[in-house]
Amino acid sequence: MRRHKTITISIPEDLIEYLDKKISQINRSSYEETNRSQYIRLLIKKDMAAITAGKTSPPEGTEDLALSDLDYYNSLLDLGGYKR
């Protein structure tokens, strides 16, 4: 049985809205419930890498995720065996 830990962090309001949009986008996709947390981490890591590289991208609408980004995440999910 898995053990879960709960943590509390302080997140700026604009980041909460951004994460909420990303989670809504994932909920509408075809990924299984158990894969959502992994997919969210992939989205956040890629976005944070873009920020640290100096190029900030505005939060995307739920329908505006670029095809290249979808291909990138799909390939990661395929490699990790997370895709249905």
C-alpha positions in Angstrom: 0.0 0.0 0.0 1.3 3.4 -0.9 2.1 6.0 1.7 1.1 9.6 1.1 2.5 12.7 2.6 0.8 16.0 2.8 2.7 19.2 2.4 1.5 22.8 2.6 3.2 25.5 0.4 2.5 29.1 -0.3 1.8 29.7 -4.0 1.2 33.1 -5.7 -2.3 33.7 -6.9 -1.4 33.9 -10.6 0.4 30.6 -10.3 -2.7 29.0 -8.8 -4.8 30.1 -11.7 -2.2 28.8 -14.1 -2.0 25.4 -12.4 -5.8 25.2 -12.3 -6.0 25.7 -16.1 -3.4 23.0 -16.6 -5.3 20.6 -14.3 -8.5 21.3 -16.2 -6.8 20.6 -19.5 -5.5 17.3 -18.2 -8.9 16.3 -16.8 -10.4 16.6 -20.3 -7.7 14.5 -21.9 -7.7 10.8 -22.3 -5.1 10.0 -19.7 -6.0 7.8 -16.8 -6.7 9.3 -13.4 -3.6 7.8 -11.9 -1.4 9.4 -14.5 -2.5 13.0 -13.9 0.0 13.8 -11.2 2.9 12.6 -13.4 1.6 14.6 -16.3 1.2 17.8 -14.2 4.8 17.4 -13.1 6.0 17.1 -16.7 4.0 20.3 -17.6 5.4 22.2 -14.7 9.0 21.1 -15.3 8.9 22.1 -18.9 7.4 25.5 -18.1 9.9 26.1 -15.3 12.8 25.2 -17.6 11.5 27.8 -20.1 11.4 30.4 -17.3 14.9 29.7 -16.1 16.2 29.8 -19.6 15.0 33.4 -19.8 12.0 33.0 -22.1 8.7 33.3 -20.3 5.6 32.0 -22.0 2.2 33.3 -21.0 -0.1 30.7 -19.5 -1.9 28.9 -22.4 -5.6 28.5 -22.7 -6.8 25.0 -22.3 -7.4 24.6 -26.0 -4.2 26.4 -27.1 -1.6 23.8 -26.2 0.7 23.7 -29.3 0.9 20.5 -31.3 4.6 20.2 -30.7 4.0 20.4 -26.9 1.5 17.6 -27.1 3.9 15.5 -29.2 6.6 16.1 -26.5 4.4 15.0 -23.6 3.0 12.1 -25.5 6.5 10.8 -26.3 7.4 11.1 -22.6 4.3 9.2 -21.6 5.0 6.5 -24.2 8.6 6.2 -22.9 7.5 5.9 -19.3 4.7 3.5 -20.0 2.1 5.9 -18.7 -0.1 6.1 -21.8 -3.2 4.0 -22.1 
